[in-house]
Amino acid sequence: MKKLLILSALVLGLNLTSNAQSILNKVGTAAAAATGFDANSLTSSILGKLTPALSLTPAQKPTVTTIIKDFLVQKATIMATQKTNPAAYTSKFGKLYAGLKSKLGTALTVAQLAKFTSLKPAAPSASNVLSQLFF
């Protein structure tokens, strides 16, 4: 009986957690749409450049795609502060970027991660889609 109760509590907890993540993703996607920032198309464009540059394997692509998309959705939520409070944006973006590198570190090899950091453009550029990851 105790095992059934514990199992039920675990299932309920997992369900609530997944719903909370879904709500956060919807909020981030709505913020992205409000700013004209399309995380889906940016993700596919970025992966189009990263896949050959990093020689991503088919096993790595889904994980890297999810990491990049999550990063872009989170970035969209802080973009409004870029104009109103640049210092706050810089601080928040720094934390987001550190999280991005940390997550990519689990999905990429050491050599691939080093190559990723070397792809950083010298300055933000509208013509270089990778700028969205670094600035």
DSSP file with accessible surface (Angstrom, degrees, kcal/mol):
  #  RESIDUE AA STRUCTURE BP1 BP2  ACC     N-H-->O    O-->H-N    N-H-->O    O-->H-N    TCO  KAPPA ALPHA  PHI   PSI    X-CA   Y-CA   Z-CA
    1    1 A M     >        0   0  192      0, 0.0     4,-2.0     0, 0.0     5,-0.1   0.000 360.0 360.0 360.0 -42.6    0.0    0.0    0.0
    2    2 A K  H  >  +     0   0  172      1,-0.2     4,-2.7     2,-0.2     5,-0.2   0.890 360.0  53.2 -63.3 -39.6    2.8    2.4    0.9
    3    3 A K  H  > S+     0   0  183      1,-0.2     4,-2.7     2,-0.2    -1,-0.2   0.901 108.2  50.2 -62.9 -39.2    4.6    1.6   -2.4
    4    4 A L  H  > S+     0   0  109      2,-0.2     4,-2.5     1,-0.2    -1,-0.2   0.914 111.5  48.2 -65.9 -40.5    1.4    2.5   -4.3
    5    5 A L  H  X S+     0   0  126     -4,-2.0     4,-2.3     2,-0.2    -2,-0.2   0.928 113.4  46.8 -66.0 -42.9    1.0    5.8   -2.5
    6    6 A I  H  X S+     0   0  118     -4,-2.7     4,-2.4     2,-0.2    -2,-0.2   0.922 112.4  50.2 -66.0 -42.3    4.7    6.7   -3.1
    7    7 A L  H  X S+     0   0   98     -4,-2.7     4,-2.5    -5,-0.2    -2,-0.2   0.919 110.4  50.0 -62.7 -41.3    4.4    5.8   -6.8
    8    8 A S  H  X S+     0   0   66     -4,-2.5     4,-2.4     1,-0.2    -1,-0.2   0.912 110.7  49.3 -64.0 -41.9    1.2    7.9   -7.1
    9    9 A A  H  X S+     0   0   61     -4,-2.3     4,-2.5     2,-0.2    -1,-0.2   0.898 110.9  50.6 -64.1 -40.1    3.0   10.9   -5.5
   10   10 A L  H  X S+     0   0  101     -4,-2.4     4,-2.5     2,-0.2    -2,-0.2   0.933 110.9  47.7 -64.0 -44.8    6.0   10.4   -7.8
   11   11 A V  H  X S+     0   0   87     -4,-2.5     4,-2.3     2,-0.2    -2,-0.2   0.921 112.6  49.3 -63.5 -43.0    3.8   10.3  -10.9
   12   12 A L  H  X S+     0   0  103     -4,-2.4     4,-2.4     2,-0.2    -2,-0.2   0.926 111.1  50.2 -62.7 -42.0    1.8   13.4   -9.7
   13   13 A G  H  X S+     0   0   31     -4,-2.5     4,-2.3     1,-0.2    -2,-0.2   0.916 110.8  48.4 -63.6 -42.9    5.1   15.3   -9.1
   14   14 A L  H  X S+     0   0  109     -4,-2.5     4,-2.4     1,-0.2    -1,-0.2   0.899 110.7  51.9 -64.4 -38.9    6.5   14.4  -12.5
   15   15 A N  H  X S+     0   0   84     -4,-2.3     4,-2.1    -5,-0.2    -2,-0.2   0.924 110.7  47.1 -64.0 -44.4    3.2   15.6  -14.1
   16   16 A L  H  X S+     0   0  104     -4,-2.4     4,-2.2     1,-0.2    -2,-0.2   0.900 111.5  51.8 -64.6 -39.4    3.3   18.9  -12.3
   17   17 A T  H  X S+     0   0   94     -4,-2.3     4,-2.2     2,-0.2    -2,-0.2   0.927 110.0  47.7 -64.1 -43.7    7.0   19.4  -13.2
   18   18 A S  H  X S+     0   0   64     -4,-2.4     4,-2.1     1,-0.2    -1,-0.2   0.886 111.6  50.9 -67.4 -36.0    6.4   18.8  -16.9
   19   19 A N  H  X S+     0   0   80     -4,-2.1     4,-2.2     2,-0.2    -1,-0.2   0.897 108.8  51.6 -66.6 -38.8    3.4   21.1  -16.9
   20   20 A A  H  X S+     0   0   51     -4,-2.2     4,-2.3     2,-0.2    -2,-0.2   0.919 110.0  48.8 -64.1 -41.6    5.5   23.9  -15.3
   21   21 A Q  H  X S+     0   0   97     -4,-2.2     4,-2.4     1,-0.2    -1,-0.2   0.908 109.8  52.8 -64.5 -38.8    8.2   23.5  -17.9
   22   22 A S  H  X S+     0   0   48     -4,-2.1     4,-2.1     1,-0.2    -1,-0.2   0.910 108.8  49.3 -63.2 -41.1    5.5   23.6  -20.6
   23   23 A I  H  X S+     0   0  104     -4,-2.2     4,-2.4     2,-0.2    -2,-0.2   0.922 110.3  50.6 -64.7 -43.4    4.2   26.9  -19.2
   24   24 A L  H  X S+     0   0  110     -4,-2.3     4,-2.5     1,-0.2    -2,-0.2   0.908 110.1  50.2 -61.7 -40.2    7.7   28.4  -19.0
   25   25 A N  H  X S+     0   0   60     -4,-2.4     4,-2.6     1,-0.2    -1,-0.2   0.900 110.0  50.5 -64.8 -38.9    8.3   27.4  -22.7
   26   26 A K  H  X S+     0   0  140     -4,-2.1     4,-2.4     2,-0.2    -2,-0.2   0.906 110.9  48.8 -65.9 -40.7    5.0   29.0  -23.7
   27   27 A V  H  X S+     0   0   89     -4,-2.4     4,-2.5     2,-0.2    -2,-0.2   0.940 113.3  47.1 -63.7 -44.5    5.9   32.2  -21.8
   28   28 A G  H  X S+     0   0    2     -4,-2.5     4,-2.4     1,-0.2    -2,-0.2   0.915 112.6  49.0 -63.9 -40.9    9.3   32.3  -23.5
   29   29 A T  H  X S+     0   0   70     -4,-2.6     4,-2.4     2,-0.2    -1,-0.2   0.906 111.0  50.4 -66.8 -38.6    7.9   31.6  -26.9
   30   30 A A  H  X S+     0   0   61     -4,-2.4     4,-2.3     2,-0.2    -2,-0.2   0.914 110.8  49.1 -65.4 -40.5    5.3   34.4  -26.4
   31   31 A A  H  X S+     0   0   31     -4,-2.5     4,-1.5     2,-0.2     6,-0.2   0.910 110.8  51.1 -64.7 -38.8    8.0   36.8  -25.4
   32   32 A A  H  <>S+     0   0    3     -4,-2.4     5,-2.8     1,-0.2     4,-0.5   0.918 110.5  48.1 -64.3 -42.6   10.0   35.8  -28.4
   33   33 A A  H ><5S+     0   0   76     -4,-2.4     3,-0.9     1,-0.2    -1,-0.2   0.886 108.0  55.5 -66.0 -37.2    7.1   36.4  -30.7
   34   34 A A  H 3<5S+     0   0   89     -4,-2.3    -1,-0.2     1,-0.2    -2,-0.2   0.830 111.4  43.9 -66.1 -29.9    6.4   39.8  -29.1
   35   35 A T  T 3<5S-     0   0   65     -4,-1.5    -1,-0.2    -3,-0.2    -2,-0.2   0.451 115.5-112.5 -93.8  -0.1    9.9   40.9  -29.9
   36   36 A G  T < 5S+     0   0   70     -3,-0.9     2,-0.7    -4,-0.5    -3,-0.2   0.735  73.0 139.3  75.7  22.4    9.9   39.5  -33.4
   37   37 A F      < -     0   0   16     -5,-2.8     2,-1.0    -6,-0.2    -1,-0.2  -0.871  39.1-160.7-104.7 104.6   12.5   37.0  -32.3
   38   38 A D     >  -     0   0   86     -2,-0.7     4,-2.3     1,-0.2     5,-0.2  -0.752   8.3-175.2 -94.3  99.1   11.7   33.6  -33.9
   39   39 A A  H  > S+     0   0    7     -2,-1.0     4,-2.5     1,-0.2    -1,-0.2   0.850  79.7  56.0 -63.8 -35.1   13.6   31.0  -31.9
   40   40 A N  H  > S+     0   0   86      2,-0.2     4,-2.1     1,-0.2    -1,-0.2   0.946 111.9  39.7 -65.2 -48.8   12.5   28.1  -34.2
   41   41 A S  H  > S+     0   0   51      1,-0.2     4,-2.3     2,-0.2    -1,-0.2   0.889 116.3  51.6 -70.5 -36.2   13.9   29.6  -37.4
   42   42 A L  H  X S+     0   0   29     -4,-2.3     4,-3.0     2,-0.2     5,-0.2   0.912 108.3  52.8 -63.6 -40.4   17.0   31.0  -35.6
   43   43 A T  H  X S+     0   0    6     -4,-2.5     4,-2.9    -5,-0.2     5,-0.2   0.939 110.7  45.7 -60.9 -45.9   17.7   27.5  -34.2
   44   44 A S  H  X S+     0   0   78     -4,-2.1     4,-1.8     1,-0.2    -1,-0.2   0.898 114.2  49.0 -67.8 -35.5   17.5   25.8  -37.6
   45   45 A S  H  X S+     0   0   60     -4,-2.3     4,-1.1     2,-0.2    -2,-0.2   0.920 112.9  47.2 -66.9 -42.8   19.7   28.5  -39.1
   46   46 A I  H >X S+     0   0    0     -4,-3.0     4,-3.0     1,-0.2     3,-0.7   0.928 111.8  49.9 -64.8 -43.9   22.3   28.2  -36.3
   47   47 A L  H 3X S+     0   0   14     -4,-2.9     4,-2.6     1,-0.3    -1,-0.2   0.854 103.1  61.8 -64.8 -30.7   22.3   24.4  -36.5
   48   48 A G  H 3< S+     0   0   49     -4,-1.8    -1,-0.3    -5,-0.2    -2,-0.2   0.831 113.5  35.6 -62.2 -31.3   22.8   24.8  -40.3
   49   49 A K  H <X S+     0   0   99     -4,-1.1     4,-1.5    -3,-0.7    -2,-0.2   0.840 119.2  48.5 -87.7 -39.3   26.1   26.5  -39.5
   50   50 A L  H  X S+     0   0    1     -4,-3.0     4,-3.0     2,-0.2     6,-0.3   0.863  99.8  65.7 -71.9 -35.2   27.1   24.5  -36.4
   51   51 A T  H  X>S+     0   0   29     -4,-2.6     5,-1.7    -5,-0.2     4,-0.8   0.946 112.3  30.8 -57.2 -52.9   26.5   21.1  -37.8
   52   52 A P  H  45S+     0   0   91      0, 0.0    -1,-0.2     0, 0.0     3,-0.2   0.900 119.8  54.1 -73.5 -34.3   29.3   21.2  -40.5
   53   53 A A  H  <5S+     0   0   36     -4,-1.5    -2,-0.2     1,-0.2    -3,-0.2   0.876 122.2  28.5 -66.7 -36.3   31.5   23.5  -38.4
   54   54 A L  H  <5S-     0   0    7     -4,-3.0    -1,-0.2    -5,-0.1    -3,-0.2   0.416 103.1-125.6-101.6  -2.0   31.5   21.2  -35.4
   55   55 A S  T  <5 -     0   0   91     -4,-0.8    -4,-0.1    -5,-0.3     2,-0.1   0.948  36.0-160.5  53.3  53.4   31.0   17.9  -37.3
   56   56 A L      < -     0   0   15     -5,-1.7    -1,-0.2    -6,-0.3    52,-0.1  -0.420   8.1-132.1 -66.4 136.9   27.9   17.1  -35.2
   57   57 A T    >>  -     0   0   64     -2,-0.1     4,-1.8    -3,-0.1     3,-0.6  -0.469  24.4-108.2 -82.1 160.0   26.9   13.5  -35.2
   58   58 A P  T 34 S+     0   0  115      0, 0.0    -1,-0.1     0, 0.0    -2,-0.1   0.840 122.3  54.7 -57.5 -29.9   23.3   12.4  -35.7
   59   59 A A  T 3> S+     0   0   83      1,-0.2     4,-0.5     2,-0.1    -3,-0.0   0.828 109.8  46.2 -72.7 -30.5   23.2   11.5  -32.1
   60   60 A Q  H <> S+     0   0   25     -3,-0.6     4,-2.7     1,-0.2     5,-0.3   0.794  95.2  76.5 -80.8 -29.9   24.3   15.0  -31.0
   61   61 A K  H  X S+     0   0   89     -4,-1.8     4,-2.8     1,-0.2     5,-0.2   0.891  93.6  46.9 -56.0 -47.4   22.0   17.0  -33.2
   62   62 A P  H  > S+     0   0   76      0, 0.0     4,-2.2     0, 0.0    -1,-0.2   0.924 115.4  46.7 -63.1 -39.5   18.8   16.6  -31.2
   63   63 A T  H  X S+     0   0   69     -4,-0.5     4,-2.3     2,-0.2    -2,-0.2   0.940 114.7  45.6 -66.6 -46.0   20.5   17.4  -27.9
   64   64 A V  H  X S+     0   0    1     -4,-2.7     4,-2.8     1,-0.2     5,-0.2   0.907 111.2  54.4 -65.2 -38.9   22.3   20.4  -29.3
   65   65 A T  H  X S+     0   0   51     -4,-2.8     4,-2.8    -5,-0.3     5,-0.2   0.937 109.9  46.4 -59.5 -46.7   19.1   21.6  -31.0
   66   66 A T  H  X S+     0   0   79     -4,-2.2     4,-2.6    -5,-0.2     5,-0.2   0.917 112.9  49.6 -63.1 -43.4   17.2   21.5  -27.8
   67   67 A I  H  X S+     0   0   17     -4,-2.3     4,-2.2     2,-0.2    -2,-0.2   0.936 113.8  45.2 -62.0 -46.0   20.0   23.3  -25.9
   68   68 A I  H  X S+     0   0    0     -4,-2.8     4,-2.5     2,-0.2    -2,-0.2   0.932 113.9  48.7 -65.0 -45.7   20.2   26.1  -28.5
   69   69 A K  H  X S+     0   0   74     -4,-2.8     4,-2.5    -5,-0.2     5,-0.2   0.932 111.4  49.3 -62.7 -45.1   16.4   26.5  -28.7
   70   70 A D  H  X S+     0   0   48     -4,-2.6     4,-2.3    -5,-0.2    -1,-0.2   0.911 111.2  50.9 -59.6 -41.9   16.0   26.7  -25.0
   71   71 A F  H  X S+     0   0    7     -4,-2.2     4,-2.6    -5,-0.2    -2,-0.2   0.931 110.8  47.9 -61.0 -46.3   18.8   29.3  -24.8
   72   72 A L  H  X S+     0   0    0     -4,-2.5     4,-2.2     2,-0.2    -2,-0.2   0.887 110.5  51.2 -65.9 -37.4   17.2   31.4  -27.5
   73   73 A V  H  X S+     0   0   10     -4,-2.5     4,-1.2     2,-0.2    -1,-0.2   0.931 112.6  46.4 -65.0 -41.8   13.8   31.3  -25.8
   74   74 A Q  H  X S+     0   0   80     -4,-2.3     4,-0.8    -5,-0.2     3,-0.3   0.898 110.6  53.3 -66.6 -37.7   15.4   32.4  -22.5
   75   75 A K  H >X S+     0   0    7     -4,-2.6     3,-1.0     1,-0.2     4,-0.9   0.902 103.4  57.7 -63.4 -38.7   17.3   35.1  -24.4
   76   76 A A  H 3< S+     0   0    2     -4,-2.2     4,-0.4     1,-0.3     3,-0.4   0.847 100.4  57.7 -61.0 -32.9   14.0   36.4  -25.8
   77   77 A T  H 3< S+     0   0   70     -4,-1.2    -1,-0.3    -3,-0.3    -2,-0.2   0.761 112.7  39.0 -71.4 -22.3   12.6   36.9  -22.4
   78   78 A I  H X< S+     0   0   17     -3,-1.0     3,-1.2    -4,-0.8     4,-0.4   0.491  88.6  93.5-103.4  -3.7   15.5   39.2  -21.4
   79   79 A M  T >X S+     0   0   43     -4,-0.9     3,-1.3    -3,-0.4     4,-0.5   0.809  75.5  64.9 -62.3 -30.0   15.8   41.1  -24.7
   80   80 A A  H >> S+     0   0   70     -4,-0.4     4,-1.2     1,-0.3     3,-0.7   0.849  97.7  56.2 -62.1 -30.7   13.5   43.9  -23.5
   81   81 A T  H <> S+     0   0   30     -3,-1.2     4,-2.8     1,-0.2     8,-0.5   0.651  86.1  81.7 -76.3 -12.1   16.0   44.9  -20.9
   82   82 A Q  H <4 S+     0   0   83     -3,-1.3    -1,-0.2    -4,-0.4    -2,-0.2   0.886 104.2  29.8 -61.1 -37.0   18.7   45.3  -23.5
   83   83 A K  H << S+     0   0  193     -3,-0.7    -1,-0.2    -4,-0.5    -2,-0.2   0.831 126.7  42.2 -90.7 -35.2   17.4   48.8  -24.3
   84   84 A T  H  < S+     0   0  113     -4,-1.2    -2,-0.2     1,-0.2    -3,-0.2   0.827 134.0  10.8 -83.5 -33.6   16.0   49.8  -20.9
   85   85 A N     X  +     0   0   81     -4,-2.8     4,-2.3    -5,-0.1     3,-0.4  -0.609  63.8 177.9-147.1  79.6   18.7   48.5  -18.7
   86   86 A P  H  > S+     0   0   79      0, 0.0     4,-2.7     0, 0.0     5,-0.2   0.840  82.3  55.2 -56.9 -35.0   21.8   47.5  -20.6
   87   87 A A  H  > S+     0   0   74      2,-0.2     4,-2.2     1,-0.2     5,-0.2   0.923 109.1  46.9 -65.9 -41.9   23.7   46.5  -17.4
   88   88 A A  H  > S+     0   0   26     -3,-0.4     4,-2.8     2,-0.2     5,-0.2   0.907 112.3  50.9 -65.7 -40.3   21.0   44.1  -16.3
   89   89 A Y  H  X S+     0   0   14     -4,-2.3     4,-3.4    -8,-0.5     5,-0.3   0.937 109.5  50.1 -61.4 -46.2   20.9   42.6  -19.8
   90   90 A T  H  X S+     0   0   98     -4,-2.7     4,-2.2     1,-0.2    -2,-0.2   0.914 113.0  46.8 -59.9 -42.4   24.6   42.1  -19.8
   91   91 A S  H  X S+     0   0   63     -4,-2.2     4,-1.7     2,-0.2    -1,-0.2   0.946 116.0  43.6 -65.0 -48.3   24.5   40.4  -16.4
   92   92 A K  H  X S+     0   0   96     -4,-2.8     4,-2.3     1,-0.2    -2,-0.2   0.898 113.9  50.8 -66.0 -40.0   21.6   38.2  -17.3
   93   93 A F  H  X S+     0   0   20     -4,-3.4     4,-3.1    -5,-0.2     5,-0.2   0.896 106.1  56.0 -66.0 -37.8   23.0   37.3  -20.7
   94   94 A G  H  X S+     0   0   38     -4,-2.2     4,-2.2    -5,-0.3    -1,-0.2   0.914 109.3  46.4 -59.0 -41.4   26.3   36.4  -19.2
   95   95 A K  H  X S+     0   0  151     -4,-1.7     4,-2.1     2,-0.2    -1,-0.2   0.902 112.9  49.7 -67.8 -40.6   24.6   33.9  -16.9
   96   96 A L  H  X S+     0   0   27     -4,-2.3     4,-2.4     2,-0.2    -2,-0.2   0.918 111.6  48.4 -62.3 -45.1   22.6   32.5  -19.9
   97   97 A Y  H  X S+     0   0   45     -4,-3.1     4,-2.7     2,-0.2     5,-0.2   0.898 109.1  52.7 -64.5 -39.6   25.7   32.1  -22.0
   98   98 A A  H  X S+     0   0   59     -4,-2.2     4,-2.2    -5,-0.2    -1,-0.2   0.913 110.7  48.5 -61.8 -40.0   27.5   30.4  -19.1
   99   99 A G  H  X S+     0   0   28     -4,-2.1     4,-2.6     2,-0.2    -2,-0.2   0.888 109.3  53.1 -65.0 -39.5   24.6   28.0  -18.9
  100  100 A L  H  X S+     0   0    4     -4,-2.4     4,-2.8     2,-0.2     5,-0.2   0.948 110.8  45.7 -60.2 -49.0   24.7   27.4  -22.6
  101  101 A K  H  X S+     0   0   75     -4,-2.7     4,-2.0     1,-0.2    -2,-0.2   0.898 112.4  51.7 -62.8 -38.9   28.4   26.6  -22.6
  102  102 A S  H  X S+     0   0   81     -4,-2.2     4,-0.8    -5,-0.2    -1,-0.2   0.934 112.9  43.9 -63.5 -46.0   27.9   24.3  -19.6
  103  103 A K  H >X S+     0   0   92     -4,-2.6     4,-0.8     1,-0.2     3,-0.8   0.895 113.2  51.0 -67.4 -40.9   25.0   22.4  -21.3
  104  104 A L  H >X S+     0   0    1     -4,-2.8     4,-2.7     1,-0.2     3,-0.6   0.843 101.0  65.0 -64.5 -30.6   26.9   22.2  -24.6
  105  105 A G  H 3< S+     0   0   34     -4,-2.0    -1,-0.2     1,-0.3    -2,-0.2   0.787 102.1  48.3 -62.1 -26.9   29.9   20.8  -22.6
  106  106 A T  H << S+     0   0  121     -3,-0.8    -1,-0.3    -4,-0.8    -2,-0.2   0.726 118.2  39.7 -84.0 -21.2   27.8   17.8  -21.8
  107  107 A A  H << S+     0   0   18     -4,-0.8     2,-0.3    -3,-0.6    -2,-0.2   0.690 112.3  56.1 -99.3 -24.2   26.7   17.2  -25.4
  108  108 A L  S  < S-     0   0   13     -4,-2.7     2,-0.1    -5,-0.1   -52,-0.0  -0.722  82.9-109.6-108.3 161.4   29.9   18.1  -27.3
  109  109 A T     >  -     0   0   75     -2,-0.3     4,-2.5     1,-0.1     5,-0.2  -0.344  38.9-104.0 -77.0 168.2   33.4   16.7  -27.2
  110  110 A V  H  > S+     0   0  131      1,-0.2     4,-2.3     2,-0.2     5,-0.2   0.916 123.7  49.5 -60.9 -41.8   36.1   18.9  -25.7
  111  111 A A  H  > S+     0   0   74      1,-0.2     4,-2.3     2,-0.2    -1,-0.2   0.905 110.8  49.5 -65.7 -40.2   37.4   19.6  -29.3
  112  112 A Q  H  > S+     0   0   20      2,-0.2     4,-2.5     1,-0.2    -2,-0.2   0.902 110.3  50.5 -65.9 -40.2   33.9   20.5  -30.5
  113  113 A L  H  X S+     0   0   41     -4,-2.5     4,-2.2     2,-0.2    -2,-0.2   0.909 110.3  49.9 -65.5 -39.7   33.4   22.9  -27.6
  114  114 A A  H  X S+     0   0   57     -4,-2.3     4,-1.6     1,-0.2    -2,-0.2   0.918 111.5  48.9 -63.2 -41.4   36.7   24.6  -28.2
  115  115 A K  H  X S+     0   0   97     -4,-2.3     4,-0.7     1,-0.2    -2,-0.2   0.897 108.0  55.7 -64.6 -39.4   35.7   24.9  -31.9
  116  116 A F  H >< S+     0   0    0     -4,-2.5     3,-1.2     1,-0.2    -2,-0.2   0.938 107.8  47.3 -59.0 -48.0   32.4   26.4  -30.8
  117  117 A T  H >< S+     0   0   49     -4,-2.2     3,-1.2     1,-0.3    -1,-0.2   0.831 106.9  58.0 -66.4 -27.6   34.0   29.1  -28.8
  118  118 A S  H 3< S+     0   0   79     -4,-1.6    -1,-0.3     1,-0.2    -2,-0.2   0.664  93.3  68.9 -75.5 -12.5   36.3   29.9  -31.6
  119  119 A L  T <<  +     0   0   39     -3,-1.2    -1,-0.2    -4,-0.7    -2,-0.2   0.525  69.8 123.2 -81.6  -3.5   33.3   30.6  -33.9
  120  120 A K    <   -     0   0  110     -3,-1.2    11,-0.1    -4,-0.2    -3,-0.0  -0.373  63.8-127.2 -62.9 124.8   32.4   33.7  -31.9
  121  121 A P        -     0   0   20      0, 0.0    -1,-0.1     0, 0.0    -2,-0.0  -0.320  15.3-119.0 -67.8 157.6   32.3   36.7  -34.2
  122  122 A A  S    S+     0   0  112      1,-0.1    -2,-0.1     2,-0.0     3,-0.0   0.843  94.5   4.7 -66.1 -33.3   34.4   39.8  -33.3
  123  123 A A  S    S-     0   0   55     12,-0.0    -1,-0.1     0, 0.0    12,-0.1  -0.969  96.3 -78.0-146.7 158.8   31.3   41.9  -33.1
  124  124 A P        -     0   0   88      0, 0.0     2,-0.4     0, 0.0     3,-0.1  -0.343  52.0-174.9 -59.5 139.1   27.5   41.4  -33.3
  125  125 A S    >   -     0   0   43      3,-0.4     3,-0.6     1,-0.1     6,-0.3  -0.991  32.0-151.0-142.7 130.9   26.5   41.1  -36.9
  126  126 A A  T 3  S+     0   0  112     -2,-0.4    -1,-0.1     1,-0.2     6,-0.1   0.777 102.3  55.6 -69.0 -24.9   23.0   40.8  -38.4
  127  127 A S  T 3  S+     0   0  108      1,-0.1     2,-0.7    -3,-0.1    -1,-0.2   0.675  98.2  67.7 -83.1 -15.6   24.5   38.8  -41.3
  128  128 A N    X   -     0   0   40     -3,-0.6     3,-2.0     1,-0.1    -3,-0.4  -0.886  64.9-164.8-109.2 106.9   26.1   36.2  -39.0
  129  129 A V  T >  S+     0   0   26     -2,-0.7     3,-1.7     1,-0.3     4,-0.3   0.779  84.5  70.9 -63.3 -23.7   23.4   34.1  -37.3
  130  130 A L  T >> S+     0   0   10      1,-0.3     3,-1.7     2,-0.2     4,-0.8   0.721  78.8  78.8 -67.1 -17.3   25.9   32.8  -34.7
  131  131 A S  H X> S+     0   0    5     -3,-2.0     4,-2.4    -6,-0.3     3,-0.6   0.817  80.4  68.7 -58.4 -28.2   25.9   36.3  -33.2
  132  132 A Q  H <4 S+     0   0   55     -3,-1.7    -1,-0.3    -4,-0.3    -2,-0.2   0.767 100.3  48.1 -63.3 -23.8   22.6   35.4  -31.6
  133  133 A L  H <4 S+     0   0    0     -3,-1.7    -1,-0.2    -4,-0.3    -2,-0.2   0.720 120.4  33.5 -86.9 -23.5   24.5   32.9  -29.4
  134  134 A F  H <<        0   0   10     -4,-0.8    -2,-0.2    -3,-0.6    -3,-0.1   0.603 360.0 360.0-110.5 -18.4   27.3   35.2  -28.3
  135  135 A F     <        0   0   56     -4,-2.4    -1,-0.1    -5,-0.2   -12,-0.0  -0.941 360.0 360.0-131.0 360.0   25.8   38.7  -28.1
